Amino acid sequence: MNILIAGANGTTGKQIIGELSKNPQMNVFGMIRKEEQAQTIKELGGHPVLADLEGNVDKAVDNMEAIIFAAGSGPKTGPDKTTAVDKNGAIKLVDAAKKKGIERFIMLSSVGTDDPEQAQEGMRHYLEAKHDADEHLKASGLTYTIVRPVALTNEQAIGKIFAEAKVDHANKSIPRADVASVLAQSITAENTFNKTFEIFSGTSPIKEALNNI
Ligand SMILES: NC(=O)c1ccc[n+]([C@@H]2O[C@H](COP(=O)([O-])OP(=O)(O)OC[C@H]3O[C@@H](n4cnc5c(N)ncnc54)[C@H](OP(=O)(O)O)[C@@H]3O)[C@@H](O)[C@H]2O)c1
């Protein structure tokens, strides 16, 4: 299966590429913004694809069969970039997938995205952007999975999670490595198709948790 990762050079994106490249049935393509990031993607076992979510992404999705959106403008840029990348970039990629008949789309979202009004002011614009992207994906007709993790850490993978439509996420976290596994496994885990769920580090092996959502 040809699968494109948007945000491939990111902290989570690189782990998704590494995880998927171990699977001989997956042909992994990493969307990067800069030529000099290509070597990293190759070393992880992926094929670099040069594209910017603020530009045209139609060519990047050519021949793909599934897409994982793990990009984000990050906290160091302003609200304009949050709108441009986290919202409009995601929406653009969903529309490009639809145009090319790519049916499978997995979104790395966030807890709090279901109800941005409840968020602290500093998070509200980001969560609204993610909310709008998630809603666009849900309405697109693509076979979606929307994964909403709690705060991400760079700890080693635990391999065990808690996954529910809605979780109590106060003081919870999850390693990016486990989020990468959830996103990678969701591609083919039919029980996650057309579902939105929240995750944090828990007690169920990831495969089992995804089978029981
Ligand atoms: N941090 C948390 O606690 C948390 C919690 C829940 C959900 N999330 C979600 O998880 C996502 C991934 O987190 P992370 O820590 O892995 O992020 P990250 O390391 O900042 O990676 C984000 C990636 O997006 C890429 N990107 C930014 N703008 C782009 C554009 N215009 N076109 C193409 N690619 C672009 C960046 O490219 P460059 O490498 O070129 O900069 C980077 O590789 C976040 O964006 C957020 O939505 C985060």
The ligand as an ORCA input file, in Angstrom:
! r2SCAN-3c Opt
* xyz 0 1
  N       2.318     18.581     21.456
  C       1.303     17.963     22.012
  O       1.269     17.709     23.222
  C       0.144     17.508     21.132
  C      -0.974     16.933     21.727
  C      -1.998     16.457     20.916
  C      -1.896     16.569     19.535
  N      -0.814     17.154     18.965
  C      -0.742     17.238     17.487
  O       0.335     16.443     17.030
  C       0.956     17.094     15.929
  C       2.356     16.568     15.719
  O       3.126     16.875     16.859
  P       4.727     16.848     16.767
  O       5.237     17.201     18.095
  O       5.175     15.599     16.080
  O       4.958     18.069     15.758
  P       6.309     18.611     15.089
  O       7.499     17.859     15.548
  O       6.305     20.097     15.252
  O       6.089     18.255     13.530
  C       5.219     18.957     12.729
  C       5.651     18.758     11.288
  O       4.754     19.486     10.437
  C       5.540     20.026      9.383
  N       4.941     21.200      8.761
  C       4.705     22.409      9.328
  N       4.227     23.255      8.398
  C       4.161     22.572      7.230
  C       3.786     22.900      5.900
  N       3.367     24.140      5.573
  N       3.857     21.948      4.940
  C       4.286     20.685      5.242
  N       4.693     20.310      6.475
  C       4.623     21.249      7.455
  C       6.868     20.420     10.033
  O       7.840     20.525      9.017
  P       9.366     20.989      9.302
  O      10.042     19.760      9.859
  O       9.858     21.389      7.963
  O       9.300     22.119     10.287
  C       7.085     19.256     10.988
  O       7.817     18.244     10.360
  C       0.862     18.571     16.319
  O       0.937     19.406     15.197
  C      -0.475     18.648     16.988
  O      -1.480     18.978     16.047
  C       0.208     17.626     19.735
*
